[in-house]
Amino acid sequence: MTEWKCNKCGYILKIDKPPDTCPSCKEKCEFVDVSCYIPDCGSTGVDKRL
């Protein structure tokens, strides 16, 4: 599954396709794909640089 981060509040969702409205801040947000596929990310699978 892909991990998506809300660009307004930072909420992270594990879902195939991000929603139009963030379930946390209830805003219409742009979601950034923060899934990480390199070993440098550790066991979280989230790229903290994003």
MOPAC internal coordinates of N, CA, C and O (Angstrom, degrees):
PM7 1SCF
backbone

  N    0.0000 0     0.00 0     0.00 0    0    0    0
  C    1.4470 1     0.00 0     0.00 0    1    0    0
  C    1.5297 1   109.51 1     0.00 0    2    1    0
  O    1.2310 1   121.49 1   -28.15 1    3    2    1
  N    1.2958 1   114.75 1   151.85 1    3    2    1
  C    1.4558 1   121.32 1   179.47 1    5    3    2
  C    1.5199 1   109.55 1   -88.42 1    6    5    3
  O    1.2310 1   120.61 1   -34.63 1    7    6    5
  N    1.3293 1   116.44 1   145.37 1    7    6    5
  C    1.4599 1   121.19 1   176.21 1    9    7    6
  C    1.5141 1   108.42 1  -106.19 1   10    9    7
  O    1.2310 1   121.03 1   -54.94 1   11   10    9
  N    1.3302 1   115.64 1   125.06 1   11   10    9
  C    1.4536 1   122.76 1  -176.93 1   13   11   10
  C    1.5234 1   109.53 1  -116.17 1   14   13   11
  O    1.2310 1   120.43 1   -42.30 1   15   14   13
  N    1.3371 1   116.79 1   137.70 1   15   14   13
  C    1.4615 1   122.23 1  -179.38 1   17   15   14
  C    1.5273 1   109.39 1  -117.11 1   18   17   15
  O    1.2310 1   120.55 1   -50.41 1   19   18   17
  N    1.3175 1   116.56 1   129.59 1   19   18   17
  C    1.4603 1   122.42 1   177.11 1   21   19   18
  C    1.5291 1   108.77 1   -66.85 1   22   21   19
  O    1.2310 1   120.41 1   -48.91 1   23   22   21
  N    1.3305 1   116.83 1   131.09 1   23   22   21
  C    1.4608 1   119.30 1  -178.17 1   25   23   22
  C    1.5234 1   112.64 1   -78.42 1   26   25   23
  O    1.2310 1   119.69 1   174.41 1   27   26   25
  N    1.3274 1   118.20 1    -5.59 1   27   26   25
  C    1.4711 1   120.81 1   178.96 1   29   27   26
  C    1.5255 1   112.61 1  -100.08 1   30   29   27
  O    1.2310 1   120.41 1   131.59 1   31   30   29
  N    1.3395 1   116.82 1   -48.41 1   31   30   29
  C    1.4731 1   118.91 1  -175.12 1   33   31   30
  C    1.5282 1   113.73 1  -111.41 1   34   33   31
  O    1.2310 1   119.96 1   167.27 1   35   34   33
  N    1.3436 1   117.68 1   -12.73 1   35   34   33
  C    1.4553 1   120.64 1   178.42 1   37   35   34
  C    1.5240 1   115.01 1    87.16 1   38   37   35
  O    1.2310 1   119.99 1  -175.85 1   39   38   37
  N    1.3164 1   117.63 1     4.15 1   39   38   37
  C    1.4677 1   121.65 1   179.51 1   41   39   38
  C    1.5302 1   109.59 1   -62.86 1   42   41   39
  O    1.2310 1   120.07 1   -43.05 1   43   42   41
  N    1.3301 1   117.47 1   136.95 1   43   42   41
  C    1.4610 1   122.17 1  -178.95 1   45   43   42
  C    1.5205 1   110.30 1  -112.17 1   46   45   43
  O    1.2310 1   121.13 1   -49.71 1   47   46   45
  N    1.3313 1   115.44 1   130.29 1   47   46   45
  C    1.4624 1   123.08 1   178.21 1   49   47   46
  C    1.5130 1   109.48 1  -115.28 1   50   49   47
  O    1.2310 1   120.06 1   -38.27 1   51   50   49
  N    1.3230 1   117.48 1   141.73 1   51   50   49
  C    1.4623 1   122.44 1   171.77 1   53   51   50
  C    1.5157 1   106.60 1  -106.21 1   54   53   51
  O    1.2310 1   121.00 1   -80.95 1   55   54   53
  N    1.3257 1   115.69 1    99.05 1   55   54   53
  C    1.4578 1   121.49 1  -174.44 1   57   55   54
  C    1.5270 1   108.01 1  -156.84 1   58   57   55
  O    1.2310 1   120.31 1   -22.68 1   59   58   57
  N    1.3174 1   117.02 1   157.32 1   59   58   57
  C    1.4646 1   120.32 1  -178.20 1   61   59   58
  C    1.5240 1   113.35 1   -67.36 1   62   61   59
  O    1.2310 1   120.57 1   138.43 1   63   62   61
  N    1.3267 1   116.52 1   -41.57 1   63   62   61
  C    1.4672 1   121.35 1  -178.52 1   65   63   62
  C    1.5265 1   108.50 1  -135.13 1   66   65   63
  O    1.2310 1   119.53 1   -48.83 1   67   66   65
  N    1.3391 1   118.51 1   131.17 1   67   66   65
  C    1.4657 1   119.54 1  -177.22 1   69   67   66
  C    1.5341 1   112.13 1   -70.38 1   70   69   67
  O    1.2310 1   120.36 1   -28.01 1   71   70   69
  N    1.3287 1   116.91 1   151.99 1   71   70   69
  C    1.4631 1   120.52 1   178.00 1   73   71   70
  C    1.5312 1   110.54 1   -78.51 1   74   73   71
  O    1.2310 1   120.67 1   -10.94 1   75   74   73
  N    1.3260 1   116.33 1   169.06 1   75   74   73
  C    1.4617 1   120.42 1   176.28 1   77   75   74
  C    1.5244 1   111.48 1   -74.99 1   78   77   75
  O    1.2310 1   120.80 1   146.33 1   79   78   77
  N    1.3236 1   116.08 1   -33.67 1   79   78   77
  C    1.4591 1   121.94 1  -178.27 1   81   79   78
  C    1.5257 1   109.35 1  -116.31 1   82   81   79
  O    1.2310 1   120.49 1   -46.35 1   83   82   81
  N    1.3185 1   116.67 1   133.65 1   83   82   81
  C    1.4688 1   121.40 1   179.61 1   85   83   82
  C    1.5270 1   110.22 1   -69.82 1   86   85   83
  O    1.2310 1   119.88 1   -49.37 1   87   86   85
  N    1.3393 1   117.83 1   130.63 1   87   86   85
  C    1.4646 1   119.94 1   178.59 1   89   87   86
  C    1.5315 1   113.41 1   -69.70 1   90   89   87
  O    1.2310 1   119.90 1   162.77 1   91   90   89
  N    1.3233 1   117.80 1   -17.23 1   91   90   89
  C    1.4593 1   120.92 1  -178.88 1   93   91   90
  C    1.5286 1   112.45 1   -88.43 1   94   93   91
  O    1.2310 1   120.32 1   123.18 1   95   94   93
  N    1.3394 1   116.99 1   -56.82 1   95   94   93
  C    1.4705 1   120.04 1  -175.93 1   97   95   94
  C    1.5246 1   113.05 1   -94.83 1   98   97   95
  O    1.2310 1   120.45 1   173.91 1   99   98   97
  N    1.3493 1   116.74 1    -6.09 1   99   98   97
  C    1.4677 1   123.37 1   178.02 1  101   99   98
  C    1.5271 1   113.29 1    62.25 1  102  101   99
  O    1.2310 1   120.36 1  -159.75 1  103  102  101
  N    1.3386 1   116.92 1    20.25 1  103  102  101
  C    1.4659 1   121.87 1   178.58 1  105  103  102
  C    1.5204 1   109.87 1   -99.57 1  106  105  103
  O    1.2310 1   120.87 1   -22.44 1  107  106  105
  N    1.3222 1   115.94 1   157.56 1  107  106  105
  C    1.4604 1   120.48 1   171.36 1  109  107  106
  C    1.5307 1   105.11 1   -81.50 1  110  109  107
  O    1.2310 1   120.63 1   -69.64 1  111  110  109
  N    1.3372 1   116.40 1   110.36 1  111  110  109
  C    1.4616 1   121.87 1  -170.82 1  113  111  110
  C    1.5189 1   112.13 1  -122.43 1  114  113  111
  O    1.2310 1   121.89 1   -17.52 1  115  114  113
  N    1.3120 1   113.99 1   162.48 1  115  114  113
  C    1.4596 1   120.00 1   169.10 1  117  115  114
  C    1.5207 1   105.82 1   -92.60 1  118  117  115
  O    1.2310 1   120.39 1   -47.20 1  119  118  117
  N    1.3274 1   116.86 1   132.80 1  119  118  117
  C    1.4569 1   121.17 1   177.79 1  121  119  118
  C    1.5136 1   109.29 1  -103.71 1  122  121  119
  O    1.2310 1   120.64 1   -43.47 1  123  122  121
  N    1.3371 1   116.37 1   136.53 1  123  122  121
  C    1.4509 1   123.24 1  -179.91 1  125  123  122
  C    1.5242 1   108.48 1  -105.61 1  126  125  123
  O    1.2310 1   120.52 1   -45.53 1  127  126  125
  N    1.3310 1   116.62 1   134.47 1  127  126  125
  C    1.4651 1   121.50 1   177.38 1  129  127  126
  C    1.5258 1   107.97 1   -74.36 1  130  129  127
  O    1.2310 1   120.30 1   -68.22 1  131  130  129
  N    1.3326 1   117.03 1   111.78 1  131  130  129
  C    1.4601 1   121.89 1   179.80 1  133  131  130
  C    1.5236 1   112.05 1  -108.67 1  134  133  131
  O    1.2310 1   120.58 1  -165.81 1  135  134  133
  N    1.3356 1   116.50 1    14.19 1  135  134  133
  C    1.4601 1   120.22 1   176.47 1  137  135  134
  C    1.5211 1   108.37 1   -62.39 1  138  137  135
  O    1.2310 1   120.91 1   -37.85 1  139  138  137
  N    1.2932 1   115.87 1   142.15 1  139  138  137
  C    1.4567 1   120.07 1  -178.30 1  141  139  138
  C    1.5272 1   108.90 1  -125.65 1  142  141  139
  O    1.2310 1   121.33 1   -48.20 1  143  142  141
  N    1.2990 1   115.06 1   131.80 1  143  142  141
  C    1.4588 1   120.17 1  -177.06 1  145  143  142
  C    1.5266 1   112.55 1  -115.99 1  146  145  143
  O    1.2310 1   120.61 1  -162.68 1  147  146  145
  N    1.3308 1   116.45 1    17.32 1  147  146  145
  C    1.4689 1   119.87 1   178.14 1  149  147  146
  C    1.5288 1   109.08 1  -113.85 1  150  149  147
  O    1.2310 1   119.60 1   -29.61 1  151  150  149
  N    1.3151 1   118.38 1   150.39 1  151  150  149
  C    1.4707 1   121.11 1  -177.93 1  153  151  150
  C    1.5292 1   114.03 1   -61.40 1  154  153  151
  O    1.2310 1   119.31 1   158.67 1  155  154  153
  N    1.3353 1   118.93 1   -21.33 1  155  154  153
  C    1.4629 1   121.54 1  -178.78 1  157  155  154
  C    1.5287 1   113.22 1   -61.37 1  158  157  155
  O    1.2310 1   119.95 1   160.75 1  159  158  157
  N    1.3115 1   117.70 1   -19.25 1  159  158  157
  C    1.4655 1   120.97 1  -178.26 1  161  159  158
  C    1.5249 1   112.31 1   -81.33 1  162  161  159
  O    1.2310 1   120.07 1   170.41 1  163  162  161
  N    1.2920 1   117.46 1    -9.59 1  163  162  161
  C    1.4601 1   119.71 1   179.76 1  165  163  162
  C    1.5112 1   111.57 1    74.72 1  166  165  163
  O    1.2310 1   121.20 1    25.49 1  167  166  165
  N    1.3099 1   115.30 1  -154.51 1  167  166  165
  C    1.4670 1   119.65 1  -174.20 1  169  167  166
  C    1.5286 1   113.27 1   -84.15 1  170  169  167
  O    1.2310 1   119.60 1   170.25 1  171  170  169
  N    1.3383 1   118.38 1    -9.75 1  171  170  169
  C    1.4603 1   119.85 1  -176.88 1  173  171  170
  C    1.5128 1   112.69 1   -72.37 1  174  173  171
  O    1.2310 1   119.99 1   146.09 1  175  174  173
  N    1.3351 1   117.62 1   -33.91 1  175  174  173
  C    1.4554 1   120.41 1  -176.37 1  177  175  174
  C    1.5144 1   112.65 1    79.65 1  178  177  175
  O    1.2310 1   119.68 1  -178.50 1  179  178  177
  N    1.3348 1   118.21 1     1.50 1  179  178  177
  C    1.4643 1   122.49 1  -179.85 1  181  179  178
  C    1.5165 1   109.43 1  -108.04 1  182  181  179
  O    1.2310 1   120.93 1   -48.22 1  183  182  181
  N    1.3217 1   115.83 1   131.78 1  183  182  181
  C    1.4594 1   120.43 1   178.36 1  185  183  182
  C    1.5313 1   108.34 1   -84.94 1  186  185  183
  O    1.2310 1   119.96 1   -75.41 1  187  186  185
  N    1.3306 1   117.69 1   104.59 1  187  186  185
  C    1.4666 1   123.44 1  -175.93 1  189  187  186
  C    1.5311 1   112.15 1   -66.00 1  190  189  187
  O    1.2310 1   120.08 1   164.81 1  191  190  189
  N    1.3205 1   117.45 1   -15.19 1  191  190  189
  C    1.4617 1   120.89 1   179.95 1  193  191  190
  C    1.5208 1   111.79 1   -72.91 1  194  193  191
  O    1.2310 1   120.45 1   164.20 1  195  194  193
  N    1.3259 1   116.74 1   -15.80 1  195  194  193
  C    1.4702 1   120.65 1  -178.32 1  197  195  194
  C    1.5031 1   111.32 1   -96.91 1  198  197  195
  O    1.2310 1   120.10 1   180.00 1  199  198  197

